Amino acid sequence: MLLTMPSGIKTKGKQLMKPKAFIASSVEGLRYAYAIQENLEYDAEYTVWSQGVFTPSAYPIDDLLDELNQSDFGIFVFSPDDVVTMRKEESKAIRDNVVLEIGLFIGRLGRKRNFMLQPNDVNDLHIPTDLTGLTPIKFDRNRSDANIVAGMGVACNKIREALLKLGSLSETVEKVVSELDPKCVQFMASYGQHEFFSAPRTEEVTSALIHSFDQAVQRLISLKILRFELSGDGAKYAYHWTELGKMVLEKYSFDTPPAEDVTTEASEIADKNDLGLSKEAEHILAEAVRDKNGTLMMVGTMHGLVVQTNGRNFTEGADRKTEAFWKAAVEELYKHAFLEDRAGKHEVFQVTANGFKAGELLSLPKDNQTSQSEEEQAD
């Protein structure tokens, strides 16, 4: 299926349509690796580790990483080549280099794109605890006719089915890229060179650009290109590229699209009555637009709910009923798109462009404001 790429995106180099798979084994297990390659030769491009992967003039780890970056799948033969002694008991074990290779491949490609094969007559094979729970596919190495290729048939068919279902990473990446909108393209162009980064501050850019940033973040998180977590330098808002995001950035370059395609302008709001907000929601928004970062926090603590912005805690000393009013007000602002969930946890919110526009109509003296919950308490 031919996908249409958004404007501002260019392909880096040639995109391979046929999946590539790397087959790893020990020297003693090479005959099994070649049998796998023979069984699956029509389904993908397979490279056994002995077939030109490692060059004499380079470090083996560098060659391995180069192969990893070109691979869609990893296949690992767990043959009993070593003996280890643990707690005075001997058991058969796989070679350390095979363990290293599968660790690198799982970290890069994910668990579902890597396959482990083990002889069906070996029951005491020691596998590192980090790989516990990953069940190797069994193969028959002791056929009466000594036909290793046939003995690998059942195991290879299971791999074939998974391979056809998952497809190449190039296809996965291409599909994700085709779903990017101009805001996401602009975001990738601006932040693609950074390992992690924080949200822009409202005093540094316009509220409309803040809103565009928020929209791009939410879209990229939903596409599993971006994830949210604390950064090494303790930044308040930190976003990191996922492995899929890194693959997108490796395969495609991004140019900044025209500003008019990226910036979301706030809708025109002529009158306060057009908002249709409760008094609690109006009070929160009026306070939030005064906050220098335009942020609002709503978190549950052992002492109750905290709804806070611009240094004001709306729920301080409140009972559960009053807290419920303020929580509903935050949800109300979120549903009106006056607030956006910056971290995806529904705890820290950012005022949107429309929120700033609406908040300008609500910036009234605090002394003249009385919420519904406060009125009920007074009664």
C-alpha positions as CSV (number, residue, x, y, z in Angstrom):
1,M,0.0,0.0,0.0
2,L,1.4,3.4,-1.0
3,L,1.3,5.9,1.8
4,T,1.3,9.7,1.3
5,M,4.0,11.5,3.3
6,P,3.2,14.9,4.9
7,S,5.0,17.9,3.5
8,G,8.4,18.8,5.1
9,I,9.5,15.1,5.4
10,K,12.3,13.6,3.4
11,T,13.6,10.0,3.3
12,K,17.2,9.4,4.4
13,G,18.7,6.8,1.9
14,K,17.0,3.8,0.4
15,Q,14.0,2.3,2.2
16,L,14.0,-1.5,2.2
17,M,10.6,-3.2,1.7
18,K,11.7,-6.7,2.4
19,P,12.4,-7.4,6.1
20,K,16.0,-8.1,7.3
21,A,16.8,-10.6,10.0
22,F,20.1,-11.3,11.8
23,I,20.8,-14.9,12.9
24,A,23.2,-15.4,15.9
25,S,24.7,-18.5,17.2
26,S,28.0,-19.9,18.5
27,V,30.5,-21.4,16.2
28,E,29.3,-24.9,17.2
29,G,25.7,-23.8,16.4
30,L,26.4,-22.5,12.9
31,R,24.8,-25.6,11.3
32,Y,21.5,-24.7,13.0
33,A,21.8,-21.1,11.9
34,Y,22.4,-22.1,8.2
35,A,19.4,-24.4,8.5
36,I,17.2,-21.5,9.7
37,Q,18.4,-19.4,6.8
38,E,17.6,-22.1,4.3
39,N,14.1,-22.7,5.7
40,L,13.1,-19.0,5.6
41,E,15.0,-17.8,2.6
42,Y,11.9,-16.6,0.7
43,D,10.4,-14.5,3.6
44,A,13.1,-12.0,4.3
45,E,16.8,-11.2,3.8
46,Y,18.7,-13.3,6.4
47,T,22.2,-12.8,7.5
48,V,24.1,-15.3,9.6
49,W,26.7,-13.7,11.9
50,S,29.5,-15.5,10.0
51,Q,28.5,-14.0,6.6
52,G,30.4,-10.7,6.4
53,V,29.0,-9.0,9.5
54,F,32.3,-8.7,11.4
55,T,35.2,-7.1,9.5
56,P,38.9,-7.5,10.6
57,S,39.6,-3.8,10.8
58,A,36.7,-2.8,13.1
59,Y,35.6,-3.4,16.6
60,P,33.1,-6.4,16.8
61,I,30.6,-4.4,18.9
62,D,30.5,-1.6,16.3
63,D,29.9,-4.1,13.5
64,L,27.2,-5.7,15.6
65,L,25.5,-2.3,16.2
66,D,25.6,-1.6,12.5
67,E,23.8,-4.9,11.8
68,L,21.3,-4.2,14.5
69,N,20.4,-0.8,13.0
70,Q,19.7,-2.5,9.7
71,S,17.7,-5.4,11.1
72,D,13.9,-5.9,11.6
73,F,14.2,-9.2,13.5
74,G,16.8,-11.2,15.5
75,I,17.0,-15.0,15.6
76,F,19.2,-16.6,18.3
77,V,20.3,-20.2,18.5
78,F,20.6,-21.4,22.1
79,S,22.9,-24.4,21.8
80,P,24.5,-26.0,24.9
81,D,28.1,-25.1,24.2
82,D,29.4,-24.1,27.6
83,V,29.2,-25.5,31.2
84,V,28.7,-23.3,34.2
85,T,28.9,-24.1,37.9
86,M,26.3,-22.3,40.1
87,R,25.9,-23.2,43.8
88,K,28.1,-26.2,43.3
89,E,25.9,-27.5,40.5
90,E,26.9,-27.8,36.9
91,S,24.6,-27.0,34.0
92,K,24.8,-26.4,30.3
93,A,24.9,-22.8,29.1
94,I,24.8,-20.6,26.0
95,R,27.8,-18.6,24.9
96,D,28.2,-15.1,26.4
97,N,28.3,-13.4,23.0
98,V,24.9,-14.8,22.1
99,V,23.5,-13.4,25.4
100,L,25.0,-10.0,24.7
101,E,23.5,-10.0,21.2
102,I,20.0,-10.9,22.2
103,G,20.1,-8.2,24.9
104,L,21.1,-5.5,22.4
105,F,18.4,-6.7,19.9
106,I,15.6,-6.8,22.4
107,G,16.5,-3.4,23.7
108,R,16.4,-2.0,20.1
109,L,13.6,-4.0,18.4
110,G,11.5,-5.2,21.3
111,R,10.7,-8.6,22.6
112,K,8.2,-9.6,19.8
113,R,10.8,-9.1,17.0
114,N,13.3,-11.5,18.5
115,F,13.2,-15.3,18.6
116,M,15.1,-17.9,20.6
117,L,15.6,-21.5,19.4
118,Q,16.7,-24.4,21.6
119,P,17.2,-28.1,21.0
120,N,14.2,-30.1,22.3
121,D,16.4,-32.7,24.0
122,V,18.1,-30.1,26.3
123,N,16.3,-29.5,29.6
124,D,19.0,-28.1,31.8
125,L,20.1,-25.2,29.7
126,H,21.0,-22.2,31.9
127,I,19.5,-19.0,30.7
128,P,20.2,-15.6,32.3
129,T,17.5,-14.5,34.8
130,D,17.0,-11.3,32.7
131,L,15.5,-13.5,30.0
132,T,13.3,-15.5,32.3
133,G,9.8,-15.7,30.9
134,L,10.9,-15.7,27.3
135,T,10.1,-19.2,26.0
136,P,12.5,-20.6,23.4
137,I,11.1,-22.3,20.3
138,K,12.1,-26.0,20.3
139,F,13.7,-27.8,17.3
140,D,14.7,-31.4,16.6
141,R,18.4,-32.0,16.2
142,N,18.3,-35.7,16.5
143,R,16.2,-36.9,13.5
144,S,16.9,-40.5,12.4
145,D,17.9,-39.2,8.9
146,A,20.1,-36.4,10.4
147,N,18.2,-33.8,8.3
148,I,18.8,-30.6,10.3
149,V,16.8,-28.5,7.8
150,A,13.8,-30.6,8.3
151,G,14.3,-30.7,12.1
152,M,14.1,-26.9,12.1
153,G,10.9,-26.9,10.0
154,V,8.3,-26.5,12.8
155,A,10.3,-23.9,14.6
156,C,10.9,-21.9,11.4
157,N,7.2,-22.0,10.5
158,K,6.4,-20.3,13.8
159,I,8.9,-17.6,13.1
160,R,7.6,-17.2,9.5
161,E,4.0,-16.6,10.9
162,A,5.3,-13.9,13.3
163,L,7.4,-12.3,10.7
164,L,4.6,-12.0,8.2
165,K,2.3,-10.6,10.9
166,L,4.7,-7.9,12.1
167,G,6.3,-7.0,8.8
168,S,9.4,-4.8,8.4
169,L,10.2,-1.9,10.7
170,S,10.4,0.3,7.6
171,E,6.7,-0.3,6.9
172,T,5.9,0.4,10.6
173,V,7.9,3.6,10.6
174,E,6.5,4.7,7.2
175,K,2.9,4.2,8.5
176,V,3.6,6.2,11.6
177,V,5.2,9.0,9.7
178,S,2.3,9.2,7.3
179,E,0.0,10.0,10.3
180,L,2.0,13.1,11.4
181,D,0.3,16.4,11.0
182,P,2.1,19.8,10.4
183,K,2.5,20.5,14.1
184,C,4.2,17.1,14.6
185,V,6.5,17.8,11.6
186,Q,7.5,21.1,13.1
187,F,8.0,19.5,16.5
188,M,10.3,16.8,15.0
189,A,12.3,19.5,13.1
190,S,12.7,21.6,16.3
191,Y,13.5,18.9,18.8
192,G,14.8,15.9,16.8
193,Q,18.4,16.6,17.7
194,H,17.8,16.5,21.4
195,E,17.8,13.3,23.6
196,F,15.3,14.9,25.9
197,F,13.8,18.3,26.2
198,S,11.3,20.4,28.3
199,A,8.2,22.4,27.3
200,P,8.8,26.0,26.3
201,R,8.0,28.6,28.9
202,T,5.0,30.9,28.2
203,E,7.0,34.0,28.7
204,E,9.4,32.9,25.9
205,V,6.8,32.2,23.2
206,T,3.2,33.0,22.3
207,S,0.3,31.1,23.8
208,A,-0.7,29.9,20.3
209,L,2.7,28.2,19.9
210,I,2.4,26.7,23.4
211,H,-0.9,25.2,22.3
212,S,0.7,23.8,19.1
213,F,3.5,22.3,21.3
214,D,0.8,20.6,23.5
215,Q,-1.1,19.2,20.5
216,A,2.1,17.8,18.9
217,V,3.1,16.2,22.2
218,Q,-0.2,14.5,22.7
219,R,-0.2,13.2,19.1
220,L,3.4,11.9,19.2
221,I,2.7,10.2,22.6
222,S,-0.4,8.5,21.1
223,L,1.8,7.3,18.1
224,K,4.4,5.9,20.6
225,I,7.1,8.2,19.2
226,L,7.5,10.2,22.4
227,R,7.3,9.4,26.1
228,F,7.1,11.6,29.2
229,E,9.5,11.1,32.2
230,L,11.8,13.1,34.4
231,S,15.0,14.1,32.8
232,G,18.5,13.6,34.2
233,D,18.8,17.3,35.0
234,G,15.6,17.4,36.9
235,A,13.6,19.5,34.4
236,K,9.9,19.8,35.3
237,Y,8.6,18.7,32.0
238,A,10.8,16.3,30.1
239,Y,10.1,14.3,26.9
240,H,12.2,11.5,25.5
241,W,12.1,9.8,22.1
242,T,11.0,6.2,22.2
243,E,12.9,3.5,20.2
244,L,10.3,4.0,17.5
245,G,10.8,7.7,17.6
246,K,14.6,7.2,17.2
247,M,14.0,5.0,14.2
248,V,11.7,7.7,12.6
249,L,14.5,10.3,13.1
250,E,17.1,8.0,11.6
251,K,15.1,7.2,8.5
252,Y,13.6,10.6,7.8
253,S,14.6,14.3,7.9
254,F,12.1,17.0,8.9
255,D,11.9,20.6,7.7
256,T,9.9,23.3,9.5
257,P,6.6,23.8,7.6
258,P,5.1,27.3,7.1
259,A,4.1,29.0,10.3
260,E,0.5,29.3,9.2
261,D,0.3,25.5,9.0
262,V,1.6,25.1,12.5
263,T,0.2,27.8,14.7
264,T,-3.2,27.3,16.2
265,E,-4.9,30.6,16.9
266,A,-7.4,31.0,19.7
267,S,-11.0,31.1,18.8
268,E,-12.7,34.4,19.1
269,I,-14.7,34.7,22.3
270,A,-16.7,37.9,22.4
271,D,-18.4,37.7,25.8
272,K,-17.9,36.0,29.2
273,N,-21.3,34.5,28.9
274,D,-20.3,32.6,25.8
275,L,-18.0,30.4,27.9
276,G,-20.8,28.5,29.7
277,L,-18.5,27.8,32.7
278,S,-19.3,27.2,36.3
279,K,-18.1,29.7,38.8
280,E,-15.4,27.4,40.1
281,A,-14.1,26.9,36.5
282,E,-14.1,30.6,35.9
283,H,-12.1,31.2,39.1
284,I,-9.6,28.6,38.3
285,L,-9.1,29.8,34.8
286,A,-8.8,33.4,35.9
287,E,-6.1,32.5,38.3
288,A,-4.3,30.1,35.9
289,V,-3.8,32.7,33.2
290,R,-2.0,34.9,35.7
291,D,0.5,32.1,36.5
292,K,3.7,32.9,34.7
293,N,3.9,29.3,33.3
294,G,0.2,29.0,32.7
295,T,0.2,25.7,34.7
296,L,-2.3,24.1,37.0
297,M,-1.8,21.2,39.4
298,M,-4.4,18.7,40.6
299,V,-3.1,15.9,42.7
300,G,-4.5,13.7,45.5
301,T,-2.5,13.6,48.7
302,M,-3.0,11.9,52.1
303,H,-4.5,15.1,53.3
304,G,-7.0,15.4,50.4
305,L,-7.1,16.9,46.9
306,V,-4.9,19.8,45.9
307,V,-6.0,22.1,43.1
308,Q,-3.3,24.8,42.8
309,T,-2.2,27.5,40.3
310,N,-0.4,30.9,40.6
311,G,0.4,30.1,44.2
312,R,-3.3,29.7,45.2
313,N,-4.6,26.4,46.6
314,F,-8.4,26.3,45.9
315,T,-9.0,23.3,48.1
316,E,-7.0,24.3,51.2
317,G,-9.1,23.4,54.3
318,A,-12.0,22.2,52.1
319,D,-14.2,19.2,52.9
320,R,-14.7,16.4,50.4
321,K,-17.8,17.9,48.9
322,T,-16.0,21.2,48.2
323,E,-13.0,19.3,46.7
324,A,-15.4,17.5,44.4
325,F,-16.7,20.9,43.1
326,W,-13.1,22.1,42.3
327,K,-12.2,18.8,40.7
328,A,-15.3,18.9,38.5
329,A,-14.3,22.5,37.5
330,V,-10.8,21.3,36.3
331,E,-12.5,18.6,34.3
332,E,-14.8,21.2,32.9
333,L,-12.0,23.4,31.7
334,Y,-10.2,20.3,30.2
335,K,-13.3,19.3,28.2
336,H,-13.7,22.9,26.9
337,A,-10.0,22.6,25.7
338,F,-9.1,25.5,27.9
339,L,-6.6,23.2,29.6
340,E,-4.4,20.4,28.2
341,D,-2.9,17.5,30.0
342,R,0.8,18.1,29.5
343,A,2.1,14.9,31.0
344,G,-0.7,12.5,30.2
345,K,-1.3,11.7,33.9
346,H,-4.2,14.2,34.5
347,E,-2.2,15.9,37.2
348,V,-0.4,18.8,35.6
349,F,-2.3,21.0,33.1
350,Q,-1.3,23.8,30.8
351,V,-3.5,26.7,29.7
352,T,-4.2,26.5,26.0
353,A,-4.5,29.4,23.5
354,N,-8.2,29.4,23.9
355,G,-7.8,29.2,27.6
356,F,-5.7,32.4,27.6
357,K,-8.2,34.1,25.4
358,A,-11.1,33.1,27.7
359,G,-9.1,33.9,30.8
360,E,-8.7,37.5,29.7
361,L,-12.4,38.0,30.2
362,L,-12.3,36.5,33.6
363,S,-9.5,38.5,35.2
364,L,-11.6,40.1,37.9
365,P,-10.7,41.2,41.4
366,K,-10.7,38.2,43.7
367,D,-12.8,40.1,46.2
368,N,-15.8,40.1,43.8
369,Q,-15.7,36.4,43.2
370,T,-17.8,33.8,45.0
371,S,-17.9,30.2,43.9
372,Q,-20.9,27.9,44.1
373,S,-19.2,25.8,46.8
374,E,-18.4,28.9,48.8
375,E,-22.1,30.1,48.5
376,E,-23.3,26.7,49.8
377,Q,-20.9,26.9,52.7
378,A,-22.2,30.4,53.6
379,D,-25.8,29.1,53.5
